[in-house]
Amino acid sequence: MTESYWISYPAKYKKHIKPLLHQQMWLFGRDILCPEGNLLCEYSFTRERSAGRGGSMYTRRDGAQQIVLWGWGIWFGQVDTGAIFVNRYKARPQFTAVSVLSQTVHREEALPQRTDRVSSVAEAQTMQRLWVNLLDWLADYEAWVLATAGDCWRQSTLQSFNQAVTKPEAVDQLAKQWQTLAEQSHAFPINSNTKKEGIR
């Protein structure tokens, strides 16, 4: 028999976080084009362009953490712990025991194998912790952008996005939105099921 474990996200939470993550990925893309300079690079990301098919890879090391951004998703890893990958459009973390990307990746299919259903409670708890840490990091990033580039910059980036879920006049709430979601994510239950292995 094999058991699998996963985090149970309420429907209301999923409905809120999916468009917010899509919006955030748009904002990252606009921050690259900031007239005063690439804000991701100013925030200590390094850029590796793709020579062919695939998007640029932005990587930041922050102590034991590795954050990687592409136009299609986010990687958030913790040394000796593991990592999660979140697709831009699905907003659901997938766990992998690989904690650091040591090679350049430009396409999602080139990432290490990952899953949103893990084989132990401990792995599910680790995935949940990494997810909360990522949401906290997004809150910190947005607070930094506001302090560095100002309200006008963030307002202009939201105004140019026709799927924005945060009103341009409420840019001071962006960090708070991510912080609130991080706080909610601590309490989500871990579900499990058992599958009988077939006789071979």
C-alpha positions in Angstrom: 0.0 0.0 0.0 1.2 3.5 -0.8 0.1 6.7 0.9 0.1 10.2 -0.5 -0.3 13.5 1.3 -1.2 17.0 0.1 -2.2 20.4 1.3 -5.9 21.1 1.2 -6.5 24.6 -0.1 -10.0 26.1 0.3 -11.8 27.1 -3.0 -12.0 30.7 -1.9 -8.3 30.9 -1.3 -7.5 29.3 -4.7 -9.9 31.7 -6.4 -8.0 34.6 -4.8 -4.4 33.5 -5.2 -4.4 32.4 -8.8 -5.1 35.9 -10.4 -2.9 37.5 -7.8 0.1 35.4 -8.8 -0.6 36.0 -12.5 -0.6 39.7 -11.7 2.6 39.4 -9.7 4.4 37.7 -12.6 3.3 40.6 -14.8 4.7 43.0 -12.3 8.1 41.2 -12.3 8.1 41.5 -16.1 7.4 45.3 -15.9 10.0 45.8 -13.2 12.7 44.5 -15.6 11.8 47.4 -17.9 11.8 50.1 -15.2 13.2 53.3 -16.8 15.5 53.8 -13.8 17.0 50.3 -14.3 16.1 46.7 -14.0 14.6 46.3 -10.5 15.1 42.6 -10.4 18.9 43.1 -10.9 18.8 45.9 -8.3 17.2 43.4 -5.9 20.3 41.1 -6.4 18.9 38.8 -9.1 21.2 37.7 -11.8 19.9 37.2 -15.4 20.7 34.3 -17.7 19.2 34.8 -21.2 18.1 31.9 -23.3 20.0 31.3 -26.5 17.0 29.6 -28.1 13.5 28.7 -27.1 12.6 29.6 -23.5 12.5 32.6 -21.2 15.3 34.4 -19.3 16.1 32.9 -15.9 16.5 35.3 -12.9 18.3 33.8 -9.9 18.8 35.2 -6.4 20.6 33.6 -3.5 19.6 34.9 0.0 21.5 32.9 2.6 20.3 29.3 2.3 17.4 30.3 0.0 17.4 30.3 -3.8 14.7 32.2 -5.6 14.4 31.7 -9.4 12.0 33.6 -11.6 10.9 33.0 -15.2 7.9 34.4 -17.1 6.1 31.1 -16.5 6.8 30.4 -12.8 8.7 30.7 -9.6 11.2 28.3 -7.9 11.8 28.7 -4.2 14.4 26.4 -2.6 15.9 26.0 0.8 19.3 24.3 1.2 19.1 20.9 2.9 15.2 21.2 2.9 13.9 20.9 -0.7 12.1 23.3 -3.0 8.8 24.2 -4.5 7.9 25.3 -8.0 4.8 27.3 -8.7 3.4 27.6 -12.2 2.2 31.1 -13.1 -1.3 30.0 -14.1 -1.9 27.2 -11.6 -0.7 28.8 -8.4 -0.2 25.4 -6.7 3.1 24.5 -5.2 4.9 21.3 -6.3 7.6 19.8 -4.1 11.0 18.4 -5.0 13.7 17.1 -2.7 16.2 19.0 -5.0 16.8 22.2 -3.0 19.0 24.2 -5.5 19.0 24.5 -9.2 22.7 24.2 -10.1 22.2 24.4 -13.9 20.6 27.0 -16.1 16.9 26.2 -16.9 14.8 28.0 -19.5 11.9 25.6 -19.9 9.5 24.1 -17.3 10.0 20.6 -18.6 13.7 20.8 -17.7 13.0 21.3 -14.0 13.6 18.4 -11.6 10.7 16.0 -11.1 8.2 17.5 -8.7 4.7 16.7 -7.3 1.9 18.3 -5.3 1.2 14.9 -3.6 4.1 13.7 -1.5 4.9 10.4 0.3 5.0 11.5 3.9 3.5 14.0 6.4 7.0 15.5 6.9 7.3 16.3 3.2 3.9 17.8 3.1 4.8 20.0 6.1 8.0 21.0 4.4 6.1 21.9 1.2 3.7 24.0 3.3 6.5 25.8 5.1 8.2 26.6 1.8 4.9 27.9 0.4 4.4 30.2 3.4 8.0 31.4 3.1 7.6 32.2 -0.6 4.4 34.2 0.1 6.3 36.1 2.8 9.1 36.8 0.3 6.6 38.2 -2.3 5.3 40.5 0.4 8.9 41.7 1.2 9.6 42.2 -2.5 6.5 44.4 -3.0 7.3 46.4 0.1 10.8 47.0 -1.3 9.5 48.0 -4.8 7.2 50.6 -3.2 10.1 52.0 -1.0 12.6 52.0 -3.9 10.6 52.9 -7.0 7.6 54.6 -5.4 3.8 54.5 -5.7 3.8 56.0 -9.2 5.8 53.2 -10.7 3.7 50.5 -9.2 0.5 52.3 -10.2 1.7 52.6 -13.8 2.5 48.8 -14.0 -0.9 47.9 -12.7 -2.7 50.3 -15.0 -1.1 48.7 -18.0 -2.3 45.2 -17.0 -5.9 44.5 -18.1 -6.3 41.6 -15.7 -5.2 43.5 -12.6 -6.9 42.4 -9.4 -5.3 45.2 -7.3 -6.6 48.7 -8.0 -3.7 51.1 -9.0 -4.7 53.4 -6.1 -4.3 50.5 -3.7 -0.6 49.6 -4.4 0.2 50.1 -0.7 -1.9 46.9 -0.2 0.1 44.6 -2.4 2.5 43.5 0.3 -0.4 43.1 2.8 -2.3 40.9 0.3 0.7 38.5 0.2 1.2 38.7 3.9 -2.4 37.8 4.6 -2.3 34.8 2.3 0.9 33.6 4.0 -0.8 33.8 7.4 -3.8 31.9 6.1 -1.6 29.2 4.6 -0.1 28.1 8.0 -3.5 26.6 9.0 -4.4 24.5 6.0 -4.9 20.8 6.7 -2.8 18.1 5.2 -5.0 15.4 3.6 -4.0 11.8 2.8 -5.2 8.7 1.0 -4.0 5.1 0.7 -3.7 3.2 -2.5 -3.4 -0.6 -2.7 -0.5 -1.7 -4.9 -1.5 -4.2 -7.5 -0.1 -7.7 -7.6 2.7 -8.1 -10.1 
